[in-house]
Amino acid sequence: MYKLILSFLALICSCISIAQTSFYKTIDTDNSLIFATVTEAEGGGFLLAVKEEILEKGRNTGVIYKIDRNGNFLNNLYFSDTNNSSVRTISKNIGSGYLIGGSIDSIKNDRIHRSLFIKTIDEDLNIITSSIFPAQSDKDYFRKIKPLTDSVVYIIVNGKFGPYTSIHKYNRYTGFDKKYTMSANMLSASDILYNNSLDRFFVFYHGNLETKDQESAIKILELDTDMNYIGCEAATPSYMKFECYVSPFTDTSYVLCSRGTTKSDPNIPFKDFRSIYFYEKDYNNDTIKGTQIYPKVNPEDTVLYSFMLNSVAVNENKIAVGGIYNIDITPLWYNMNKPTRVQLSIFDRELNLEKQIYYGDDQTTLFGNDIQPTMDGGFILCGLCRPMGERKFNLFLLKVNSEGLITGMDEPQGISASEAVVYPNPGGQRFKVKLAMQHQNALLEMFSMNGKLVLREEINQQQTEINTQTLPQGCYTYRITAEGRKIAVGKWVKE
């Protein structure tokens, strides 16, 4: 009987441990957010490395936030100084603790002196170890820190403006540093991948080839573990232009996600239109399979931009690619004043697109920064958010299950999860309905505030323009259904 009880309790604990949580939370940070990255804590919950701008003082500060598994704020750790400080990376250490990479500036004789630091912290935000990494200039910052052992890490160091990028093998305890400095114009490196069987590193960057000039697009640099050059080649296609993020996939392949332009419509200026390229590649850097994620319609309001610090996450069953939908990348994205949504594209392990989901509302600007897999089979997303018209950015956290859904809440805090977007909102004589890529047909129904059906339209393409000239000004509710279920509900205002 005793053994039976123990077995029953073990079964309950097992079920609890794999139960998927989901939530959407915003955290009113002390200062205005600049960016955020996230990692899951071993004991449950999440740790975020955040860079904030102290608006009234014109300087920055670095913060670590601890969040519980339901998205509630628990504690924070500031790396403050009388001048600028920052944290750029956070990752699980080999062994125990979490690696933090950041910087603190000091001023002497009217010159800025930057100290880059690498610290390990525990889950209670106590600093366990700390080492100072030699900065080359006052513009240097950590882009990625990848632990190889408890003591040895591989580091990408970028400058604010190239060519200052270098790759380092660094011992945190002895201070031994061996580096590889790019000889060509390497504008910025964005990610680094280690393959154990080949015992080599792959560095993904934006710039020219090491051996010859080529247009500044995504390149792949191969180094051995002692920072010796092995090879360098261009990723394909050539119009993958900007940051590139990678994740190990199988024993013989990895997945790559890159921001870029599109050649789908020659009338679209490249600088005004971005899409996301997603590929599986083997370790010879040959493409196995890939796709391009982009709006297949006139991009008047449908610019798609990948997450700004990492846009791909892989778990046991699914792959998730994070995008920012409706972003205006010119002149300065952080000054734009219009709603944006997080677009999550869910793929199976064969790289077949299963679904796209849009998270947001018509009053909030959302900039996704990072996406990571979670131990329960879901995904955690983080980034910046602010109501339109406000200056200060706060932190958002979005935890979804393996299907990309927020479950257990009829009204998630401040956002909706939908498979169709209605814009502009508010609108005028017409508006548009954009369907997620898994839908080819849908039905739109619009109701007055007293529940009367005032408009009904069949939608049979990815984007459809709806004429509303016969509708008086006011507020309406809408419902969009496809395949017998609701895929979007909300309010629309005619001005």
C-alpha positions in Angstrom: 0.0 0.0 0.0 2.9 2.4 0.9 4.6 1.7 -2.5 1.3 2.3 -4.2 0.9 5.7 -2.5 4.4 6.7 -3.5 3.8 5.7 -7.1 0.6 7.7 -7.2 2.4 10.8 -5.7 5.2 10.4 -8.2 2.7 10.3 -11.1 1.0 13.5 -9.8 4.4 15.3 -9.5 5.2 14.2 -13.0 2.0 15.6 -14.4 2.5 18.8 -12.6 6.1 19.2 -13.9 5.0 18.9 -17.5 1.9 21.0 -17.2 2.1 23.9 -19.7 1.7 27.4 -18.3 0.7 30.5 -20.4 0.3 34.2 -19.7 0.7 37.7 -21.0 2.1 40.2 -18.5 3.5 43.7 -18.6 5.9 45.0 -16.0 6.1 48.7 -15.3 9.9 49.1 -15.2 11.6 51.9 -13.2 13.0 53.3 -16.4 12.3 53.1 -20.1 13.3 49.8 -21.6 15.8 49.6 -24.5 15.9 45.8 -24.9 15.4 42.6 -22.9 16.6 39.0 -23.2 15.3 36.0 -21.3 16.3 32.5 -20.0 14.3 30.0 -18.1 15.4 29.3 -14.5 16.0 25.7 -13.5 13.9 26.1 -10.3 11.0 27.6 -12.3 10.3 31.1 -13.5 12.4 33.3 -15.7 15.5 35.6 -15.5 15.7 38.6 -17.8 18.7 40.8 -18.7 17.4 44.3 -19.4 18.9 47.5 -20.5 17.0 50.6 -19.4 17.3 54.3 -20.2 17.0 56.8 -17.3 15.2 59.4 -19.3 15.6 62.4 -17.0 19.4 61.8 -16.6 20.2 60.7 -20.2 22.1 57.6 -19.2 21.5 53.8 -19.2 21.5 51.1 -16.5 21.5 47.3 -16.6 19.1 45.2 -14.6 18.3 41.5 -14.0 14.6 40.8 -13.4 13.4 37.6 -11.7 9.9 36.5 -12.7 7.9 33.6 -11.4 6.4 30.9 -13.6 3.1 32.8 -13.9 4.8 36.0 -15.0 4.7 37.9 -11.7 7.7 40.1 -10.7 9.8 38.8 -7.8 13.0 40.7 -7.5 15.7 42.6 -9.5 19.4 43.3 -9.4 20.8 46.6 -10.7 24.3 47.1 -12.2 24.2 50.8 -11.5 26.9 53.4 -11.7 27.1 57.1 -11.7 27.6 56.8 -15.5 26.3 54.3 -18.0 25.9 50.6 -17.2 24.3 47.8 -19.3 23.6 44.1 -19.4 23.5 42.5 -22.8 23.3 38.7 -22.4 22.1 36.1 -20.0 22.4 32.3 -20.4 22.6 29.2 -18.3 26.2 28.4 -17.2 27.8 25.0 -17.5 27.5 23.5 -14.1 25.4 26.0 -12.0 24.3 29.5 -12.1 23.7 32.0 -14.9 26.2 33.9 -17.0 25.6 37.7 -17.3 27.5 39.9 -19.8 27.5 43.6 -19.4 29.4 46.8 -19.1 30.1 49.8 -16.7 31.5 53.1 -17.9 33.7 55.5 -16.0 34.9 58.9 -17.0 38.5 60.2 -16.5 40.0 63.3 -18.0 36.8 63.8 -20.1 37.2 60.4 -21.7 34.9 57.4 -21.4 36.5 54.1 -20.2 34.4 51.0 -20.6 34.8 47.9 -18.5 33.1 44.8 -19.8 32.2 42.3 -17.1 31.1 38.7 -16.9 29.4 37.6 -13.8 27.6 34.4 -12.6 24.5 34.7 -10.5 22.3 32.2 -8.8 18.5 32.1 -9.0 18.2 34.4 -6.0 20.2 37.0 -8.0 23.3 36.7 -5.7 26.6 37.4 -7.6 28.7 34.2 -7.3 31.8 35.2 -9.5 32.8 38.3 -11.4 35.6 39.0 -13.9 36.5 42.0 -15.9 37.0 41.6 -19.7 39.3 44.1 -21.5 37.3 46.4 -23.7 39.0 47.6 -26.9 37.0 50.9 -27.1 34.3 52.7 -25.3 31.8 51.4 -27.9 32.4 47.7 -27.3 29.6 45.5 -26.1 28.9 41.8 -25.7 26.7 40.3 -28.4 26.8 36.6 -27.3 28.4 34.6 -24.6 28.5 30.8 -25.1 29.9 28.6 -22.3 32.0 25.7 -23.3 33.0 24.6 -19.8 32.4 26.1 -16.3 35.4 28.3 -16.8 35.8 28.8 -20.6 33.4 30.9 -22.7 33.3 31.9 -26.3 32.3 35.5 -26.8 31.2 37.8 -29.7 32.3 41.4 -29.0 30.9 44.1 -31.3 31.5 47.8 -31.5 28.7 50.3 -32.0 30.0 50.9 -35.4 32.2 48.4 -37.4 34.7 47.1 -38.0 35.4 46.3 -34.3 34.0 42.8 -34.1 36.2 40.1 -32.5 35.6 36.5 -31.4 37.2 35.4 -28.1 38.0 32.2 -26.2 38.2 33.5 -22.6 38.9 31.8 -19.3 36.8 33.6 -16.7 39.1 32.5 -13.8 42.6 32.9 -15.2 41.8 35.8 -17.6 43.4 34.0 -20.5 42.1 35.5 -23.7 42.7 34.3 -27.3 40.8 36.2 -30.0 40.1 36.2 -33.7 39.7 39.7 -35.2 38.0 40.0 -38.5 40.3 41.3 -41.2 37.6 42.5 -43.5 34.7 44.9 -42.9 32.6 42.9 -40.5 29.8 45.2 -39.6 28.4 43.1 -36.8 28.2 39.5 -35.7 24.9 38.3 -34.3 25.2 34.6 -33.2 27.7 31.8 -32.6 27.1 28.0 -32.8 29.3 25.2 -31.5 29.3 21.7 -33.0 30.7 19.2 -30.7 31.4 16.4 -33.2 33.3 18.8 -35.5 34.8 20.6 -32.5 34.4 24.0 -34.3 32.5 27.2 -34.1 30.3 28.9 -36.6 30.0 32.7 -36.4 27.1 34.4 -38.2 27.8 38.0 -39.2 26.8 40.8 -41.5 29.7 42.0 -43.7 32.3 41.0 -46.3 33.9 37.6 -46.8 37.3 37.1 -45.2 38.9 36.1 -48.5 37.3 38.6 -50.8 34.8 41.4 -51.1 31.2 40.6 -51.5 28.0 42.5 -50.8 27.3 43.0 -47.1 24.9 40.2 -46.4 24.9 37.2 -44.0 28.2 35.3 -43.9 29.3 32.2 -42.0 32.8 32.1 -40.4 34.2 28.8 -39.2 36.8 28.7 -36.4 38.3 25.9 -34.5 38.2 26.0 -30.7 41.6 27.8 -30.6 40.3 30.6 -32.7 42.1 29.5 -35.9 40.5 30.3 -39.2 38.9 27.3 -41.1 36.7 28.9 -43.7 34.2 31.6 -44.6 31.2 31.6 -47.0 28.1 33.5 -47.8 24.7 32.3 -46.6 22.0 32.0 -49.2 20.0 33.7 -50.6 22.1 36.9 -50.9 19.2 39.1 -49.9 19.3 37.8 -46.3 20.7 41.2 -45.2 20.7 41.6 -41.5 20.9 39.9 -38.1 21.0 36.1 -38.2 20.0 33.8 -35.3 20.7 30.1 -35.1 19.8 27.1 -33.0 21.0 23.5 -33.0 18.4 21.2 -34.5 19.5 17.7 -35.2 22.8 15.9 -34.7 23.8 17.0 -38.2 21.9 20.2 -38.8 20.9 23.6 -37.4 18.2 26.1 -38.1 18.9 29.6 -39.2 16.6 32.6 -39.1 17.6 35.9 -40.8 16.1 39.3 -41.4 16.2 40.4 -45.0 14.6 42.0 -48.0 12.3 40.4 -50.5 12.2 40.1 -54.3 8.6 39.1 -54.5 7.6 42.4 -55.9 10.0 44.6 -57.9 7.9 47.7 -57.2 8.6 47.5 -53.5 11.7 49.5 -52.3 13.9 47.1 -50.4 14.6 49.6 -47.6 10.8 49.8 -46.9 10.1 46.1 -46.7 11.5 43.3 -44.6 10.8 39.6 -44.5 12.1 36.6 -42.5 14.2 33.8 -44.0 14.1 30.4 -42.2 16.3 27.5 -43.1 17.6 24.1 -42.0 21.3 23.8 -42.9 23.8 21.0 -42.4 27.2 21.6 -40.9 28.7 21.9 -44.4 26.3 25.0 -44.5 24.3 23.4 -47.3 20.6 24.2 -47.2 18.3 21.2 -46.6 15.0 23.0 -46.5 13.8 26.5 -46.1 11.0 29.1 -46.4 10.4 32.8 -46.6 8.0 34.4 -44.1 6.5 37.5 -45.6 3.1 39.2 -46.3 2.2 38.1 -49.8 0.3 41.3 -50.4 1.0 45.0 -50.9 3.0 45.9 -47.8 1.4 49.3 -47.1 0.7 48.2 -43.6 2.3 44.8 -43.5 6.0 45.2 -42.9 7.4 42.1 -41.1 10.6 42.4 -39.0 12.3 39.6 -37.1 12.7 39.8 -33.3 15.6 42.1 -32.5 17.9 39.9 -30.4 16.8 36.4 -31.2 14.0 35.2 -33.4 14.1 31.4 -33.4 13.4 28.8 -30.7 13.4 25.0 -31.0 11.9 22.5 -28.6 11.3 18.8 -28.8 8.2 19.0 -31.1 8.0 22.5 -32.6 9.9 25.4 -33.9 8.8 29.0 -33.3 9.9 32.1 -35.3 9.1 35.5 -33.8 8.3 38.5 -35.9 7.2 42.1 -35.4 4.2 42.8 -37.6 3.4 46.3 -39.0 6.7 47.8 -37.8 8.0 51.1 -39.4 11.7 50.7 -39.6 12.4 54.2 -40.9 13.6 56.6 -39.7 13.8 55.4 -36.1 11.7 52.4 -35.1 11.6 53.4 -31.4 10.0 56.8 -32.3 7.2 55.3 -34.3 3.7 55.9 -33.0 1.4 53.2 -34.3 0.3 49.7 -33.1 2.5 46.7 -33.8 1.8 43.1 -33.0 3.9 40.1 -32.3 3.6 37.5 -35.0 4.5 33.9 -34.0 5.0 31.3 -36.8 4.8 27.7 -35.6 6.5 25.0 -37.6 6.7 21.2 -37.2 10.0 19.4 -37.2 9.8 19.0 -41.0 9.7 22.8 -41.3 6.1 22.8 -42.4 4.2 25.9 -41.3 1.4 24.9 -39.0 0.0 28.2 -38.0 0.6 31.9 -37.5 -0.8 33.8 -34.5 -0.9 37.6 -33.9 -0.7 38.9 -30.4 -1.6 42.5 -29.6 -4.3 45.1 -29.8 -4.9 48.4 -31.6 -3.5 50.7 -28.9 -0.1 49.2 -28.1 3.3 49.2 -29.8 5.0 45.8 -29.2 8.6 45.1 -30.1 9.6 41.5 -29.7 13.3 41.0 -28.6 13.8 37.4 -27.6 12.2 34.0 -27.8 13.3 30.8 -26.0 12.0 27.3 -25.6 10.7 26.3 -22.2 11.0 23.0 -20.3 7.2 22.4 -20.5 7.3 22.3 -24.3 6.1 25.9 -24.8 7.9 29.1 -25.5 8.7 32.4 -23.6 8.8 35.7 -25.5 9.8 39.1 -24.2 10.3 42.6 -25.4 9.2 46.2 -25.2 5.7 47.6 -25.1 4.1 51.0 -24.7 0.7 52.5 -25.3 0.6 54.7 -28.4 1.4 58.3 -27.6 3.6 57.5 -24.6 7.4 57.8 -24.5 8.4 55.2 -21.9 8.8 51.5 -22.9 7.9 48.9 -20.4 8.6 45.1 -20.4 6.2 42.5 -21.8 6.4 38.7 -21.2 4.4 36.3 -23.3 4.4 32.6 -22.3 2.5 30.4 -24.8 2.0 26.6 -24.9 3.4 24.4 -27.7 0.5 25.5 -30.0 1.3 29.1 -29.4 -1.9 29.6 -27.4 -2.6 31.6 -24.2 -4.9 29.3 -22.2 -6.9 29.7 -19.1 -7.8 33.3 -19.6 -10.9 34.6 -21.4 -9.4 38.1 -21.6 -5.6 38.1 -21.5 -4.2 41.2 -19.9 -4.1 43.9 -22.5 -3.8 41.8 -25.7 -5.7 39.3 -27.9 -4.3 36.2 -29.7 -5.8 36.0 -33.2 -5.3 34.4 -36.6 -6.5 37.5 -38.5 -5.8 41.2 -38.2 -8.2 44.1 -38.9 -6.6 47.4 -39.8 -6.4 50.4 -39.7 -8.3 50.7 -36.4 -9.8 53.3 -36.1 -10.6 53.5 -39.8 -12.7 55.4 -42.2 -14.5 54.4 -45.5 -12.8 51.0 -45.6 -10.5 48.7 -43.7 -8.5 45.6 -44.5 -8.6 42.0 -43.1 -5.3 40.1 -43.2 -5.5 36.3 -42.7 -2.8 34.3 -41.2 -1.1 32.1 -43.7 -2.8 28.9 -42.6 -6.2 30.3 -43.8 -7.4 30.9 -47.3 -11.0 31.5 -46.6 -12.9 33.1 -43.7 -16.2 34.9 -42.9 -16.3 38.4 -41.4 -19.4 39.5 -39.4 -19.7 43.0 -38.0 -22.3 44.0 -35.4 -23.5 47.3 -34.0 -23.2 47.9 -30.3 -26.7 46.7 -29.8 -25.9 43.4 -31.4 -27.4 43.9 -34.9 -25.6 42.4 -37.8 -24.6 45.3 -40.1 -22.0 43.7 -42.4 -21.2 40.2 -43.6 -18.3 39.5 -46.0 -16.8 36.3 -47.4 -13.0 36.5 -47.4 -11.2 34.3 -49.9 -7.7 35.7 -50.1 -4.8 36.6 -47.7 -5.8 40.2 -47.6 -9.3 41.7 -48.4 -10.4 45.3 -48.4 -13.8 45.9 -46.9 -16.0 48.9 -47.9 -17.7 50.5 -45.0 -19.2 53.6 -46.6 -22.7 52.6 -45.7 -21.9 52.4 -42.0 -22.3 55.4 -39.8 -19.5 56.6 -37.5 -19.2 54.7 -34.2 -18.0 51.6 -32.5 -18.6 48.1 -33.8 -17.7 44.5 -32.8 -16.5 42.0 -35.3 -16.1 38.2 -35.5 -14.0 36.3 -38.0 -14.6 32.6 -38.4 -12.8 29.9 -40.4 -13.2 26.2 -40.6 -16.1 26.4 -38.1 -14.3 28.3 -35.4 -13.5 31.8 -34.3 -10.1 33.0 -35.3 -10.5 36.7 -34.3 -12.8 38.9 -32.4 -12.6 42.6 -31.4 -13.9 46.1 -31.8 -13.5 48.4 -34.7 -14.1 52.2 -34.7 -15.2 54.2 -37.7 -14.1 57.8 -37.5 
